[in-house]
Amino acid sequence: MGVGVMQGDQSKRVLSLRITMDKTFEDKFNKIKNELGLSSNAEVIRFLVNKYYKEIIGKGGLVGLVFLKLLESLNLAEILDLVNLTDAMPLLGC
């Protein structure tokens, strides 16, 4: 992977990517590309990076995503085991 500066424009960078993919991954990539109506692979990558960047920031950043994934993996009983039940009662509306 390489990054270079475009001639004449110091604000633009060129990121060179090479991706090895199997047929299943290629089919998924092309389905996204076709669904979005995009014509180049670079447009697909730009779209996906921007989309998921906005989602990550909207959820409080990467730390927020890790916390949400942790909560998704725990059930209510496990959460109550981690939190003192007395402290959890107001959170549960009790």
DADA-V705561 format. One record per residue. N is the residue number from 1. RES is the residue in one letter. SS is DSSP state (H for helix, E for strand, C for the rest). PSI is psi in whole degrees, -180 to 180 (none if undefined). BURIAL is + if it has 24 or more other ideal C-beta (glycine too) atoms within 12 Angstrom, else -. Layout:
# DADA-V705561
N|RES|SS|PSI|BURIAL / N|RES|SS|PSI|BURIAL
This chain:
# DADA-V705561
1|M|C|133|- / 2|G|E|153|- / 3|V|E|131|- / 4|G|E|161|- / 5|V|E|134|- / 6|M|C|141|- / 7|Q|C|133|- / 8|G|C|-8|- / 9|D|C|100|- / 10|Q|C|-14|- / 11|S|C|-12|- / 12|K|C|138|- / 13|R|E|150|- / 14|V|E|122|- / 15|L|E|117|- / 16|S|E|125|- / 17|L|C|142|- / 18|R|C|126|- / 19|I|C|126|- / 20|T|C|126|- / 21|M|C|151|- / 22|D|C|177|- / 23|K|H|-39|- / 24|T|H|-46|- / 25|F|H|-41|- / 26|E|H|-42|- / 27|D|H|-43|- / 28|K|H|-46|- / 29|F|H|-48|- / 30|N|H|-34|- / 31|K|H|-44|- / 32|I|H|-47|- / 33|K|H|-47|- / 34|N|H|-42|- / 35|E|H|-39|- / 36|L|H|-11|- / 37|G|C|29|- / 38|L|C|152|- / 39|S|C|-21|- / 40|S|C|153|- / 41|N|H|-36|- / 42|A|H|-38|- / 43|E|H|-38|- / 44|V|H|-47|+ / 45|I|H|-46|- / 46|R|H|-46|- / 47|F|H|-49|- / 48|L|H|-41|- / 49|V|H|-47|- / 50|N|H|-42|- / 51|K|H|-51|- / 52|Y|H|-27|- / 53|Y|H|-46|- / 54|K|H|-40|- / 55|E|H|-43|- / 56|I|H|-48|- / 57|I|H|-39|- / 58|G|H|-26|- / 59|K|C|13|- / 60|G|C|19|- / 61|G|H|-176|- / 62|L|H|-37|- / 63|V|H|-41|- / 64|G|H|-39|- / 65|L|H|-41|- / 66|V|H|-43|- / 67|F|H|-44|- / 68|L|H|-41|- / 69|K|H|-39|- / 70|L|H|-46|- / 71|L|H|-38|- / 72|E|H|-31|- / 73|S|H|-15|- / 74|L|C|148|- / 75|N|C|173|- / 76|L|H|-41|- / 77|A|H|-41|- / 78|E|H|-38|- / 79|I|H|-44|- / 80|L|H|-30|- / 81|D|H|-34|- / 82|L|H|-27|- / 83|V|C|140|- / 84|N|C|127|- / 85|L|H|-37|- / 86|T|H|-39|- / 87|D|H|-29|- / 88|A|H|-23|- / 89|M|H|-49|- / 90|P|H|-34|- / 91|L|H|-30|- / 92|L|C|1|- / 93|G|C|23|- / 94|C|C|none|-
